[in-house]
Amino acid sequence: MFQNKQNEINSLPWFLSVQQIYTDWANHYLAKSGHKRLIKDLQQDIADGVLLAEIIQIIGKPFLLKESMKVSAPISLVKHNLS
């Protein structure tokens, strides 16, 4: 029953357009980073979590770099994360 409902949702036009928006968004960042693998089918290509983890790493990198610049010493990092 759940699979039938999921198939119904996946075939709705609005779902397909939202899925395409996320696919294009992820492919933009993958291409920008020079990644060789792009997403063709969002559900299948990120199912194992490997590509999803790479996308998160690519998108999060500017934020992590910015945050790491605020830390002047390892003890600051510990204090920063505990507060």
N, C-alpha and C positions, 0 to 999 in steps of 0.2 A: 504494500500500500504506500509506504513512504517513497519508494523508488518511483512509482507512478506519479505521485504528487510532485516529486523533484523534476521529473521529465516534463510535466506540464509547466512548471515555473520556468525551466530552462528554455522552453520553446516560445515564451511570451516575447513579443517585440520589444517591450521596454527593458526586459532583462538582457536581451541580446545587445541592445544599444549601450546599456550600462557596462556590460561585460566588455564591449569593444572600447569604451572610454578608458577603463582600467588597463586593458591590454595596450592601448596606444600610449598611455601614461607610463607604464612600466617599460615599454620598449624605448620610449624617449630617453629615460635615464640609463637603460642598459647600453643603448647606442652611444650616448654622450660619454659614458665611461670607457668606451672602446670594447665592451663585452661582445664576444663573437656570437653568442647564442641569444636569439630573440624569441619572444613568445608568439606561438601560432594559435594555440588553444589554451586559454588562461587556466581552466580547470585541470586539464591534463598536465600542462607543463610545470605547474607549481605544486602538483600533488605530492611529490616526494619531499618537498621542503627545501631542496638544495637551491634551486633558482630563486625561490622566495627569500631565502636567507641572503643570497647575493644581492637581490634588489634592496632589501632592508639595509644591508651594509653600504651600498652605493648611496642611497638616499640619506642615511644617517651620518655618513662620513663628514660632511661640512659642519653639522651640529657638534659631533664628537670632537672635531679639531678645534672648534671655537671654544668648547668647554674645557678642553685640555690646556688651552693657552692661559686660562684663568688660574691654573694650578701652578704654583711656583716651586713646590717641593713635595715629595711623597707624603710627608705628614699632613700637608695641606689637603691632599687628596682624601686621606682617611677622615680628616675633620669635616671636609666638604660633604662626603657621602654619609656621614653619621648625623649631620644636622638637618 
